[in-house]
Amino acid sequence: MNVTILGSGTAIPMRGRGSPSLAVFMDNGPILFDMGPGTLGQMARLGIGPEKIEKIFLTHFHPDHTADLIHFLFACRNPEILKRRSPFSISGPPGLHKFIKALQSAYSNWLDIPSQTMQIEELSGTEQMWQDHGHYRIKTAPASHTPHSLAYRLENNAGKAVVISGDTAYCDPIIQLAKNADLLILEAAFPDDQPMEGHLTPSLAGRMAGLAGVKGLVLTHFYPECLKTDIAAQCRRTWQGELTLAEDLLQIRV
């Protein structure tokens, strides 16, 4: 499994840091988690067009995590792309159907995709059940951000596990979801001395990683306030294991 951080930033435009998105690559192509603005451009830099994206998981519906979904649907509607692409699915929290229908309504028919091509799946954050996708499986847990935010655990058939928090505050369900994972990807939006409701600081993220017993921790989703500080030093107050600070297009092998 290879993880590529497509966007390590936030809703604030920054040079060199796009809005949140990451891709997990296995034998059967990329699996996307969130699609912040610029996601498709980052995928293009990796040589992957929208017709190659067959699975998207959304953590929540804030614009910095979903805005390129508009671009994606518009691109997939292009006749040249539509005729050569396989069916794709979009999975996310309760309210996903309503969210996509609202986007389609706002853009008239410019985001309409044939039903045989696009599948929409709403996931529960309360039912702790595995979903089998053939060469990998997915489990969700509620994240402490919006009423229906989700975190994801992805495991391949070799048992390697990656956990993606999306946006969250300190959250026991994510700690349980991440137990003994090979890689935990947590947001660390604000520095320790400027905590913000609904988000993590580096030391809180480190505490969650330690309690989960993960092998490696990746911090991402940095607001400018956090980037002005020593993020690693703050995280080291609570976490002594393997630590990576995300950058756009960073690749991590699991």
C-alpha positions in Angstrom: 0.0 0.0 0.0 1.2 3.5 -0.9 -0.3 6.6 0.6 0.1 10.0 -1.2 -0.9 13.2 0.5 -2.5 15.3 -2.2 -3.3 18.2 0.0 -1.8 18.9 3.5 -3.4 22.4 4.0 -6.8 23.7 5.0 -9.5 26.1 3.8 -6.9 28.9 3.8 -5.2 29.1 0.4 -1.4 28.6 0.8 1.4 28.3 -1.7 2.6 24.7 -1.7 -0.3 23.3 0.4 -3.6 22.3 -1.1 -6.8 21.6 0.7 -7.3 18.2 2.3 -7.2 15.0 0.1 -5.1 11.9 0.0 -4.9 8.8 -2.1 -4.2 5.2 -1.2 -2.7 3.2 -4.1 -3.0 -0.6 -4.3 -3.0 -3.0 -7.2 -6.5 -1.9 -8.3 -5.9 1.8 -8.6 -6.3 4.8 -6.3 -8.8 5.2 -3.5 -9.4 8.8 -2.6 -10.2 10.2 0.8 -11.7 13.7 0.5 -11.5 16.0 -2.5 -10.5 19.5 -1.5 -9.9 22.2 -4.1 -7.0 21.2 -6.4 -7.3 17.4 -5.8 -7.7 16.6 -9.6 -4.7 18.8 -10.4 -2.6 16.9 -8.0 -3.8 13.6 -9.4 -2.9 14.9 -12.9 0.6 15.6 -11.7 0.8 11.9 -10.8 -0.4 11.0 -14.3 -3.9 10.0 -13.2 -7.0 11.4 -14.9 -10.5 11.5 -13.5 -11.5 8.5 -15.5 -9.1 6.4 -13.4 -10.8 7.3 -10.1 -13.3 4.6 -9.1 -13.7 5.0 -5.3 -14.1 8.2 -3.2 -14.6 8.3 0.5 -15.7 11.6 2.1 -15.1 12.4 5.8 -17.5 15.3 6.0 -19.1 18.0 3.7 -17.1 21.1 4.4 -16.0 22.9 1.2 -12.2 22.4 1.8 -12.8 18.6 1.8 -15.3 18.4 -1.0 -15.1 21.3 -3.5 -13.2 19.3 -6.2 -16.1 16.8 -6.2 -17.8 19.5 -8.4 -14.9 19.5 -10.8 -14.8 15.7 -10.8 -18.5 15.2 -11.7 -18.2 17.9 -14.3 -15.2 16.3 -15.9 -16.8 12.8 -15.8 -19.7 14.2 -17.7 -17.5 15.0 -20.6 -18.4 12.6 -23.4 -14.8 11.6 -24.1 -14.2 10.8 -20.5 -17.6 9.2 -19.8 -17.3 6.7 -22.6 -14.0 5.3 -21.5 -14.5 5.3 -17.7 -15.7 2.5 -15.5 -18.5 2.9 -12.9 -17.4 4.7 -9.8 -18.8 5.1 -6.3 -18.8 7.9 -3.7 -19.2 7.0 -0.1 -19.6 9.3 2.9 -21.6 10.2 6.0 -25.4 10.3 6.3 -26.7 13.1 4.1 -24.5 12.3 1.2 -27.4 11.7 -1.2 -28.9 15.1 -0.3 -25.5 16.8 -0.6 -24.8 15.5 -4.1 -28.4 16.3 -5.2 -28.0 19.8 -3.9 -24.8 20.3 -6.0 -26.5 18.9 -9.1 -29.4 21.2 -8.5 -27.1 24.3 -8.1 -25.4 23.5 -11.4 -28.5 22.6 -13.4 -27.7 19.4 -15.4 -24.0 20.0 -15.6 -23.1 17.5 -12.9 -25.6 14.7 -13.8 -24.0 11.3 -14.3 -25.8 8.2 -15.6 -27.1 6.1 -12.7 -25.2 3.1 -14.1 -22.0 5.0 -13.8 -22.2 6.7 -10.4 -23.2 4.9 -7.2 -23.8 6.9 -4.0 -23.4 5.1 -0.6 -24.2 6.6 2.8 -22.2 5.0 5.7 -23.0 4.8 9.3 -20.6 6.1 12.0 -22.3 4.1 14.7 -22.4 0.5 13.2 -18.8 -0.8 13.7 -18.9 -3.2 10.7 -16.3 -4.0 8.1 -17.2 -3.5 4.4 -15.4 -5.9 2.1 -14.2 -4.3 -1.2 -12.4 -7.3 -2.5 -8.7 -6.3 -2.3 -9.3 -4.2 0.8 -11.9 -3.6 3.5 -13.1 -0.4 5.3 -14.4 0.3 8.7 -15.7 3.7 10.0 -16.0 5.5 13.3 -17.5 8.9 14.2 -15.1 11.8 14.3 -15.7 14.8 16.7 -16.1 17.6 14.1 -19.6 17.9 12.5 -22.6 15.8 13.6 -21.9 13.2 10.9 -18.1 13.3 10.4 -16.4 10.0 9.8 -12.9 8.5 10.2 -11.8 5.5 8.2 -9.7 2.4 8.7 -8.5 0.8 5.5 -6.9 -2.7 5.6 -5.5 -4.6 2.6 -5.5 -8.4 2.3 -2.1 -8.6 3.8 -3.4 -7.0 7.0 -1.7 -3.6 6.6 -3.9 -0.9 8.1 -4.1 2.9 7.5 -6.5 5.1 9.5 -7.6 8.5 8.3 -9.2 10.9 10.8 -10.4 13.7 8.6 -11.1 16.7 10.8 -11.6 15.9 14.4 -11.1 17.0 18.0 -9.7 14.5 20.6 -11.9 11.4 19.9 -12.0 8.0 21.7 -13.8 6.3 18.8 -10.9 7.1 16.5 -8.4 5.8 19.1 -10.3 2.5 19.1 -10.5 2.5 15.3 -6.8 3.0 15.0 -5.7 0.2 17.5 -2.4 -1.2 16.3 -2.6 0.3 12.8 0.5 0.6 10.7 -0.2 4.3 10.0 -2.5 6.9 11.6 -3.1 10.1 9.7 -4.4 12.8 12.0 -5.1 16.4 11.5 -3.2 18.9 13.7 -4.8 22.1 12.6 -3.7 24.5 15.4 -0.8 24.8 17.8 -0.9 23.7 21.4 -1.3 27.2 22.7 -4.1 28.1 20.3 -6.5 25.2 20.5 -9.7 25.4 18.4 -12.9 23.5 19.0 -13.4 20.6 16.6 -9.7 20.3 15.8 -6.5 18.7 17.2 -3.3 20.2 18.3 0.0 18.3 17.7 0.3 17.1 21.3 -3.4 15.9 21.4 -2.7 14.0 18.1 0.4 12.5 19.7 -1.6 11.4 22.7 -4.2 9.7 20.5 -1.5 7.9 18.5 0.1 6.6 21.8 -3.2 5.3 23.2 -3.9 3.6 19.9 -0.5 1.9 19.8 0.1 2.7 16.1 3.4 2.1 14.4 3.6 5.5 12.6 1.9 8.9 12.9 1.4 11.4 10.1 0.2 14.9 11.0 -1.6 17.0 8.3 -4.2 19.8 7.8 -2.0 22.6 9.1 -3.4 26.1 9.4 -1.0 29.0 9.1 -1.0 29.5 12.9 0.4 25.9 13.3 2.9 26.2 10.6 4.5 29.2 12.5 5.4 26.8 15.3 7.6 23.8 15.9 4.9 21.2 15.2 7.2 18.2 15.7 8.4 19.4 19.1 4.8 19.9 20.3 3.9 16.4 19.2 6.9 14.9 20.9 5.5 16.0 24.2 3.1 13.0 24.0 4.5 10.8 21.1 7.9 9.3 20.8 7.2 6.9 17.9 7.7 7.4 14.1 6.5 10.9 13.1 5.9 12.4 9.7 4.8 16.0 9.0 2.7 15.9 5.8 3.6 17.9 2.6 1.8 17.9 -0.7 2.6 14.9 -2.9 4.5 13.2 0.0 4.4 9.4 -0.6 4.4 6.9 2.3 4.8 3.2 1.8 2.9 1.0 4.3 
